[in-house]
Amino acid sequence: MIRTTAAGDVRVVTLARPERRNALDRDALRDLAASVAAATEPVLYLRGEGAAFCAGADLSVVRDLDAAAAAEFAALGQRVAATIEAYDGAVVAGIDGPARGGGVELALACDLRVATPEATLAEPGVALGLFGAWGGTHRLPRVVGESAALDLALSGRVVDADEARRLGLVSRVVADPRAAADDLAAVDHRALRRLKRLFRDRRADRAARRRAEARERAAFADLAPAADP
């Protein structure tokens, strides 16, 4: 479900499950983390195959989770997002079509989120009695500010590409997001990597992140459908 190809100095990582809008189950999350960890190119480009970027967690998996399994599934998603965020190079999310829930959370872990005009983004977990637990509760307010983050998370509303750009949720709206990755690959790679590390280290309060993620896992486990008495 994860396909990787090298194109010069860009590693393209494709979520390749178009029949499920690239929804992610445990195997896909593990494969995604392994693909990112194995890459060495200065630029990594994350995209979805077909008409969607990523629908987030596979709901057929989520529906069967008890509290313990829900905490484990949240921890797995958090590790994947952390692996993307820690990549030693620039990571570009090319968002074409819908990004929902965990798909938004994975995009938030990237350095740049570049959307097409057809992109739409939402954190719809509240409608299902859940919420995104892959690090979104600390990354979303960092990216768009607390007020906008609460609006998006509590309402679950869908925003189009233009509103996402106004909010700062995406960096650019362009016809071809891949071009942004190619542009980054053309700069000095040593400078790119060092600049990325400086930005990453600036926000690297690891103890605070661990506490936030522990709270996410616990809350998600409490809300897991199969955890109801």
C-alpha positions as CSV (number, residue, x, y, z in Angstrom):
1,M,0.0,0.0,0.0
2,I,3.1,2.2,0.2
3,R,5.1,2.7,-3.0
4,T,8.4,4.5,-3.1
5,T,10.4,5.7,-6.1
6,A,13.5,7.8,-6.4
7,A,13.6,10.6,-8.9
8,G,17.0,12.3,-8.7
9,D,17.2,14.1,-5.4
10,V,13.5,13.5,-4.6
11,R,12.2,10.4,-2.9
12,V,8.5,10.0,-3.8
13,V,6.4,8.1,-1.2
14,T,2.9,7.3,-2.5
15,L,0.0,6.1,-0.4
16,A,-1.3,3.6,-2.9
17,R,-4.7,2.4,-1.8
18,P,-7.0,4.5,-4.0
19,E,-10.0,2.2,-3.6
20,R,-10.1,3.2,0.1
21,R,-9.0,6.8,-0.6
22,N,-5.6,5.8,0.8
23,A,-6.9,5.1,4.3
24,L,-4.2,3.7,6.5
25,D,-4.3,0.5,8.5
26,R,-1.6,-0.9,10.8
27,D,0.4,-2.5,8.0
28,A,0.3,0.7,5.9
29,L,1.4,2.8,8.8
30,R,4.4,0.5,9.5
31,D,5.3,0.5,5.8
32,L,5.1,4.2,5.7
33,A,7.4,4.7,8.7
34,A,9.9,2.2,7.2
35,S,9.8,3.9,3.8
36,V,10.5,7.3,5.3
37,A,13.2,5.9,7.7
38,A,15.0,4.2,4.7
39,A,15.1,7.3,2.5
40,T,18.2,9.3,2.2
41,E,17.4,11.9,-0.5
42,P,17.4,15.6,0.5
43,V,13.7,16.0,-0.4
44,L,10.9,13.6,0.4
45,Y,7.6,14.1,-1.4
46,L,4.5,12.5,0.1
47,R,1.4,12.0,-2.1
48,G,-1.7,10.0,-2.5
49,E,-2.7,7.9,-5.5
50,G,-5.9,8.5,-7.2
51,A,-8.5,11.1,-6.3
52,A,-7.6,11.6,-2.6
53,F,-4.5,12.5,-0.6
54,C,-5.4,10.4,2.4
55,A,-8.7,9.6,4.2
56,G,-6.8,9.0,7.5
57,A,-7.2,5.9,9.6
58,D,-9.0,3.0,8.1
59,L,-12.4,3.1,9.8
60,S,-12.9,-0.7,9.4
61,V,-9.9,-1.0,11.8
62,V,-10.9,1.7,14.1
63,R,-14.5,0.3,14.6
64,D,-13.0,-2.9,16.1
65,L,-10.6,-1.3,18.6
66,D,-10.9,-1.8,22.3
67,A,-9.2,0.6,24.7
68,A,-5.9,-1.1,24.7
69,A,-5.8,-1.6,21.0
70,A,-6.9,2.0,20.4
71,A,-4.0,3.3,22.5
72,E,-1.6,1.1,20.5
73,F,-3.0,2.2,17.2
74,A,-2.7,5.9,18.3
75,A,0.9,5.3,19.4
76,L,1.7,3.7,16.0
77,G,0.3,6.8,14.1
78,Q,2.2,9.1,16.4
79,R,5.4,7.3,15.7
80,V,4.8,7.5,11.9
81,A,4.2,11.3,12.2
82,A,7.3,11.7,14.4
83,T,9.4,9.8,11.8
84,I,8.2,12.1,9.1
85,E,8.8,15.2,11.2
86,A,12.4,14.1,12.0
87,Y,13.4,13.3,8.4
88,D,16.8,14.7,7.7
89,G,15.8,16.7,4.7
90,A,12.7,18.6,3.5
91,V,9.4,16.8,3.4
92,V,6.6,18.1,1.1
93,A,3.1,16.9,1.3
94,G,1.4,17.1,-2.1
95,I,-2.3,17.4,-1.3
96,D,-4.6,16.7,-4.2
97,G,-8.3,15.9,-3.3
98,P,-9.5,15.1,0.2
99,A,-7.3,14.9,3.2
100,R,-9.1,13.8,6.3
101,G,-8.3,13.1,9.9
102,G,-5.0,11.2,10.0
103,G,-4.2,12.3,6.5
104,V,-4.2,15.9,7.8
105,E,-2.1,14.9,10.8
106,L,0.5,13.3,8.6
107,A,0.6,16.4,6.4
108,L,1.1,18.5,9.5
109,A,4.2,16.5,10.3
110,C,5.6,17.6,6.9
111,D,7.6,20.8,6.4
112,L,5.5,22.1,3.5
113,R,1.9,21.3,2.6
114,V,1.3,22.2,-1.0
115,A,-2.3,21.8,-2.3
116,T,-4.0,21.8,-5.6
117,P,-7.2,23.8,-6.1
118,E,-9.1,20.5,-5.7
119,A,-7.8,19.8,-2.2
120,T,-10.1,19.8,0.8
121,L,-9.0,19.3,4.4
122,A,-10.9,18.4,7.6
123,E,-10.6,16.8,11.0
124,P,-14.0,15.1,11.1
125,G,-13.4,12.8,14.0
126,V,-15.9,14.5,16.3
127,A,-18.7,13.4,14.0
128,L,-17.7,9.8,14.7
129,G,-17.2,10.3,18.4
130,L,-13.4,10.3,18.0
131,F,-10.6,12.7,17.2
132,G,-7.3,12.7,15.5
133,A,-4.7,11.2,17.8
134,W,-1.5,11.1,15.7
135,G,0.0,14.2,17.1
136,G,-2.6,16.6,15.7
137,T,-3.6,18.2,19.0
138,H,-0.1,19.7,19.4
139,R,0.8,20.2,15.7
140,L,-2.4,21.8,14.5
141,P,-2.4,24.7,16.9
142,R,1.3,25.2,16.3
143,V,0.6,25.5,12.5
144,V,-2.6,27.5,12.4
145,G,-2.9,29.0,16.0
146,E,-5.1,27.8,18.8
147,S,-8.3,29.6,17.8
148,A,-8.3,28.2,14.2
149,A,-7.2,24.8,15.4
150,L,-10.2,24.6,17.8
151,D,-12.5,25.7,15.1
152,L,-11.3,23.0,12.8
153,A,-11.1,20.2,15.4
154,L,-14.4,20.9,17.3
155,S,-16.5,21.6,14.2
156,G,-15.0,18.9,11.9
157,R,-15.8,21.3,9.1
158,V,-14.3,20.9,5.6
159,V,-12.1,23.7,4.3
160,D,-11.2,24.2,0.7
161,A,-7.6,24.9,-0.6
162,D,-8.0,28.7,-0.5
163,E,-9.3,28.8,3.1
164,A,-6.6,26.3,4.1
165,R,-4.0,28.7,2.7
166,R,-5.5,31.7,4.5
167,L,-5.3,29.7,7.7
168,G,-1.8,28.6,7.1
169,L,-2.8,25.0,7.0
170,V,-1.2,24.7,3.5
171,S,1.7,26.7,2.3
172,R,0.7,27.2,-1.4
173,V,-2.1,26.3,-3.8
174,V,-0.7,25.3,-7.2
175,A,-1.6,23.1,-10.1
176,D,1.4,20.7,-9.5
177,P,2.6,20.3,-5.9
178,R,5.4,18.0,-7.1
179,A,7.1,21.1,-8.6
180,A,7.6,22.5,-5.1
181,A,9.6,19.3,-4.2
182,D,11.7,19.7,-7.3
183,D,12.4,23.3,-6.5
184,L,13.7,22.3,-3.1
185,A,15.9,19.6,-4.6
186,A,17.6,22.3,-6.7
187,V,19.0,24.3,-3.7
188,D,22.2,23.5,-1.8
189,H,21.5,20.3,0.0
190,R,23.9,20.9,2.9
191,A,22.2,24.2,3.6
192,L,18.7,22.7,3.2
193,R,19.4,20.0,5.7
194,R,21.1,22.3,8.3
195,L,18.2,24.8,8.1
196,K,15.7,22.0,8.5
197,R,17.5,20.8,11.7
198,L,17.5,24.3,13.1
199,F,13.8,24.7,12.6
200,R,13.2,21.2,14.0
201,D,15.4,21.8,17.0
202,R,13.7,25.1,17.8
203,R,10.4,23.3,18.5
204,A,12.0,20.1,20.0
205,D,10.5,20.1,23.5
206,R,10.5,16.3,23.5
207,A,9.2,16.0,27.1
208,A,6.2,18.2,26.3
209,R,5.5,16.3,23.1
210,R,5.6,13.0,25.0
211,R,3.1,14.3,27.5
212,A,0.8,15.6,24.8
213,E,0.9,12.3,22.9
214,A,0.3,10.3,26.1
215,R,-2.9,12.4,26.7
216,E,-3.9,11.9,23.1
217,R,-3.6,8.1,23.4
218,A,-5.5,8.0,26.7
219,A,-8.4,10.1,25.4
220,F,-8.6,8.2,22.1
221,A,-8.6,4.9,24.0
222,D,-11.5,6.2,26.2
223,L,-13.5,7.0,23.1
224,A,-12.8,3.8,21.1
225,P,-16.1,2.3,19.9
226,A,-15.3,-1.1,21.2
227,A,-14.3,0.3,24.6
228,D,-17.9,1.3,25.5
229,P,-19.3,-0.6,28.5
